[in-house]
Every structure is written in structure tokens, then in C-alpha cells.
Amino acid sequence: MLNSKIGGIGYYVPERIVTNEELSKLMDTTDEWIVERTGIKERRYAVKHEESSTTMAVHASKRAIENAGITEKDVDFIIFATLSPDYYFPGCGVLLQREMGMNGIGALDIRNQCSGFIYALSIADQFVKTGMYKNILVVGSEFHSSNLDFSTRGRNVTVIFGDGAGAAIIQPTEEEGKGILTTHLHADGEYAEHLAYFNPGGHGGVFLKDTELYPDYGDEPEYGGMLVTHEMIDKGQTFPHMNGRYVFKFAVEKFPEVIREALAATDYEVKDIDMLIPHQANLRISQMIQLNLGLDSDKVFNNIEKYGNTTAASIPIALCEAVEAGKVKDGDLVCLAAFGSGFTWGSCLIRW
């Protein structure tokens, strides 16, 4: 069985920088309040009607392909992770395929939110190891700012998220002991409603009838119906919902757990990690993980202060910045880990 490696990476963030001070003009918040709770100082917002999850993915993908030393024609499969697709359907995979001129190859869309890139890497790893594909384009891209609640009501969620894209080319490698060593994926749907985007949805109301999150629709038609109603809009139910304390509690538990799982599977120890790149959910979560594992600050990479939480894009963006800054070098043991909506979480251990 072959091993797989990350042959090239790339990222893209929009030019527009949105500071905490700018958001404080739209909602009851301050720079101090946001930094204290999240560690975020600014984030990037895409240009509406000019940029999208797909267009940002194109920029990131082109950089990854160039860094891998291949061309668009060499890519034989696409895996696209996002929670903010351009269309309700089809997914962004085929849109990226079209924009990149890769017509004919398979395109898989996955919806694992913050853990999306880890899940996508694991899928690509299996495809390469079995010899099915040789150059898989794995993408995480998010356009959060197009649907956030820019009022005091939505501040706990809105101040956290930003836009951006990251991409990687997954290829086979013959170098013994290098590449993707192991991946571990987990989920627990028991807590799905603690971090979710309910509307527009299909029949999600089945699960929400006994909560204040579900509107009273009254008599509905026997056939058809609306994915989005005026009542949902009036009550602010078309924006993401997050129980922040609950998410924080589970994240600080599952992050170290899944990291240790990857180490145990490969007979490594925490002290062997050269660089940990966690999903950029919250700086406080990253600090708790670092404390739990006993890692030095120079072995944990964070860039959330610049970009906020870019969900599926956060790990590839951070990984690319870490490599470009010389903080990830040839032969380093790199651990990637993520936790998010679902709840889903996972880890990936790589010998760079």
C-alpha cells in the first residue's frame, strides 16, 4: 500500500480587513470584549457579488497546484469542504472543477464544518493509498460574512467568523516514514443543535419543535412549503446558532483526546510534536489545548487574531502560513486537529 503526502499547499484571504472597532459600530461590543473572549483582532471579508467560496477556492487551488509542481490537468479528483456553498445545490466541487477547467474528473462535496479539512484529508489519504488517484485537490473554503447577524443579537457568533480558502494537493510518496501517518475521525450527533444553522432547511423542525428555536408555523399546506419563511427572517432564525459555553467545554476535551489518539497509533509522544496546528476556533481553546498537552508556545501555531474562524479553511490557511514562515520544516512531525459543528472532530499526523 502506498503512502500519501501533501505535495503542495496554498491559501487565499480577501483583501478587505474588518477590525473589531468596525464591528463595534454595528453592535454592542468592543475590541477589548472580543479579544478577551476569542483572541481575534480582525478578520477578512469577501466582496459580495464578486467573490464566493468557489472563487476564493480557485485562488488557493492555483497556489497549491503550483507549489506541488503540477498543472491543473494532472489533478484527477476534487474534495471540497465548506459550510457556506455558493448554491443550495449543486455543491462547490463541480463549480471549482468548471472554473479550473478540470471537466470530467470526480468532485466530492463534504459537509463537516470546522472538521471538514481533516475529514477531506482522510478521504484523500485512503484514495491515494489504494492507488485510485494520484493528485487529489483538497479544498476548504468559507464565505461566512454573507450570512451573519450584524446586530447585538448576533454578536457572539458574528465577531468570530471570517472568510478565506485553503487548498492542498495530496499525492503518493515513496519516502519511507514520511507523509500522512494516520488520521482519526469522530462525531457525536447528540449535540448537533448546540452549534447549527437551522434555516433554510428541509425538515429540521421535526427535531426543534419543543425548543424556542423553532417558530410556530401554524397550518401548513399538504404539499410543498417554504424552506425560508418571513417568520424565520423576522425572528432572526436564518442565522447560525451557537451555545458557546457548551461548544467550548467539549472542544477542550476532544481536541487533546484526538491528538493523543493519533500519537498512540504511531508510537509517538506529545514531546515528539514539532508543530501543532489546531483549527482556529478560539484562541482560548488553543491555549487550553497547549496547557493540557504541555507544549511550548513555539510548537502551537495560531493566526486567529488576523483571520478569525474560517472553519474548513482555517487549518490549510494556518498550515500554509506556518510553512512559508519556516515554522514547519522538512522532516517535522506536524499534527493537525479540529473540532466543530456536528459535533465532529478529528486529527491528522504528518511527517513533513
N, C-alpha and C positions, 0 to 999 in steps of 0.2 A: 504494500500500500504506500502511495506517495504521501509526502508531507506538503503542507501549503504554507505560503508566506505572504506577507504584504509587500508586493513588489513596487508599489508607488502610492503616494497619498497626496491629497490636495484639499484645499478648502476655499470657501468664499464667504465673505460677510459684506452686507450692503454698506455703502458709503455713509449713510445718514447715522450720526451718533445722537442718541437720545439720553440725556443726563437725568439724574434724579431730580435736579432742580426744575427741569422742564415738566416732569410728571407732577411735581408739587403744585404747578399752576392749574392742573386739571382735576386734582383730587386732594383730599385732606391727608397729606403726607409730607415728609421732609427727607432731605438727604440723610440726616442722622438716623431717622427711623428705618429707612431702607437698608443702609449699610449695617446697622446693628443687627438686624434680623436675617439678612441674606448675604451680606458681603458685596453686594452689587453696587457699582458706582455709575455704570452706564450700560447701554445695550445698543444694538443696531436694528434699524427698521428698514424693510424693503420699500421700494417705491410702488405704491398701489397702481394697478393697471399697466405697469411696465415690468415689474418683477413678480416672480411666483416661486413656489417650491421647485418647480421644474427648471426655470431659467437659472436660479441660483445653483441647482444641481449641475447644470451644464458647465458653468464656470469651474466648479470644484472638480468635476469629472475630467475636464480637459487638462487640468493641472496634474491630476493623479495619473492619467494616461501618459503624459509627457514624462513625468518623474519615473514611470515604470519602463520607459524606453520602448514603448509600443505605439501603435496607431489605433484609431477608432475601429479599423477593420479587423484588428486582432481580438477585440472583445467578443466573447461568444455567449455571454449571459449577463443579465442585469438583475440585481436585487435592490429594490428601492424601499427604504423605511421612512415613513412620515405619518404624523397625525393631522397634518394640515394639507391635504391633497388639493390640487387645482380644481378638480371636479369631484362631485359625489361619486361618480364613476364615469369613465374608467380611471384606473389608478395612474399615478405619475410615471410608472415604469415604461409604459408604451409612449408617453409623451416625451420622456427623456430619450427613448430609443429613436423617435422621429426627429427630434432636434439634433441628435448626434449623428444621424444618417446611418443607424445600425439596423435598418429594417431586416426582419426575418429571424433575428435571434430571440430567444425567450426572455420575458421580462416578468419578474415576480414582485408583487407588492406585499409588504408585511406591515401589520398594524400593532406594533409592540411598544409604541410611545417611547418613553425615555430609554428603555432597554432595546430599542429597535436595532441599533447598530451592532450590539453584541449578538442578538439573535441572527442578524443578517450575516455576520462573520462566521457564526457557527454553521449556518446553512451552506455558505460558500466553501467552508473548510471541508465539509463532507463531499460536496460535488467534486472538488479538486482531488481529494484523496482517492475517490473511486475512479478517477480518470475521465469523468464525464465532460468536464470543461477545463480549459487551460488559462483563460483570462477572464475572471468574473469581476464586473464593475459593481461594487457595493457602495450604496449612497445613503446618507441620512441628510434630509433637508427639511427645514421648517419655516413657514411664514405665519408666525403666531400673531403678529401685530394687526393682521387683517380682521381678527375677531376677538378682541379683548374689550372688557368693560372699563372705559376710561373715565370712571366716576369713583367717588369714595366707596360706593358699594362693592366695586370690583378690585380695589387696590391690592388686597392680599395676594391675588393671583397676577394681576396685570404688571406689577412692578418687577416680577420675577423673570418674565419671558422676553426673549429676543429672537431675531431672525438670522438664519445663516445655513450653510450647507458644507458637508464634508464628504469625501469620497476616497475609496481605496481600490486598488487592483489586487485581487487575490490570485496567486499563481502557484504552480508546483515548484518544489525545490528539492535538490538532491543533496544539499548540505545537511549532514547528519547532526541532529540535536538543535537545529535552527528552525525558525518559522513558528507557526501556531502550534503550541504544545498540547493545549487542552482547552475546551470550552464547557461551561456549565450553565444550564438554563433552568429557571424555576418560575412558577406562577401560583397565585392563590386568589381565585375569583371571589372568595368570601368577602373581600374588602373593596370590591370594584367601585361601589358608589362613593367611596371616600375621596376619589380623585377621578373625575369623569366629565365628559362633555355630552350631556344627555340629548340635547336637541340641536340640529334636526336628527331625528332617529326614526326607527321603524316602530317597534312595539315595546320600547323600553319602559313605557308607562306601566306595563304589567308588573314590573319589579318595584315601581316607585309610588304605587297608589296610596300607601299608608304613610307617606312622608310629605313634608311641606314643600319638597322639591317638585312635586307633581301637581299640575294645575287641574282644576275641575272642568272637564271638557263638556259636561252635560250630555245631551243626546247627540250621538254621532251617527253619520249615515251608515247604512248597512254595507255599502260598497265604497271602496276608496277612502279618502280622507286626506288630511294635510300633514306633511312632515313638520312644517312650521306653521304655527297659528299666531294671530295677533295677540292672544293672551300670553303666549310664551314670550313674545317680544316685550310686551308691556311689563311683565314681571321679571324681566332680565334673565329668563331661563334659557336663553340661547347663547349663554357664555359658559366657559369652563367653571366647574365647581371643585373646590379642594378643601378638605379638612386638614389644614396644615399641621396641626399638632399630631394628628393620627399618622399622617404620612411620615413626619419626622421620626416618630417613635419606631416605626417599622423599618425605615431606611437605615437608621444607625444600628439596628440589629442585623439586618440581612446583608448589608454591604460587607462587614468583616467576615461573616459566616461564609459567603460565597467565594470570597478571596481565599480564605483558608482552605476551602474545598478544592480550589484549583491547585494550590500549593501541595496539598496532601496527595493529590492524584499524580503529581510529578516528582514527588520526593524532595520538594524544596521547602524551605522555611521562610518566614517573614523577612529575616535578615538577608536573604538572598535577592530580594527585590531591589532592582536598581531604580525603577521608576513606576509609581502607581498613578494611573490616570483615571480618576473616577468621573462618572457622569457629573456634569456641573449643575447640580440641582440647587445647592445652597452651600455657601462657604462654611457655615456652622456644621453641616453634615460632614463635609470633607475633613474638618478639624476633629470631629468626634471619631471618624474612622482612623485618622492618623494617630490619635491618642490611644484608641483601642488596640491598634496593631503595634504601637511603639516605634513608628517610623520617624526618621528625621524629616524636617521640613523640606530639605532639598531632594527628598525622594517621593514627594507628592506634588503633582503638577496641577495648578489651578489657574484658570483665566476667567472665572465667572465675573470678576469685577469689571471686565471690559465688555462682555457679551451677554451676560445674564444666562438664563437657562435656555439653550437651543435644542433641548430634547434629543431627538435621534441624531442631530448634527453635532452635539456637544463633544462626544468622545473623538470623532475624527478631526474636528477643528483643533481640539487640545493636543491630540497626538501629533498632528502636522506642525503645530507651533513648537512643541517640545523638540521635535526632530530638527526643525530649522534653527532653533536656538542652541543646538548642540547638547541638549539635556538628555536626549536618547541617542546612544551611540551603538555602533556595530558590536554585537555580542551581548548587549544589555538584556537583562531579564525584565520584561515590561508586563505589568498586569493592568488590564482594563476591567472596569466593573461599573454596573449601572443598576438603578432601582427606579421604578416608576409605576404609572397607572396600570391597573390590572388586578391586583398588584403583580408586576413581573419584575424579575431581577436576574442577573447573570454575570459571569466573569469569563475572561479570556486571558490566558497566559501565553506570552510570546517571547521567544529568544530572538532578538532583533538581528 
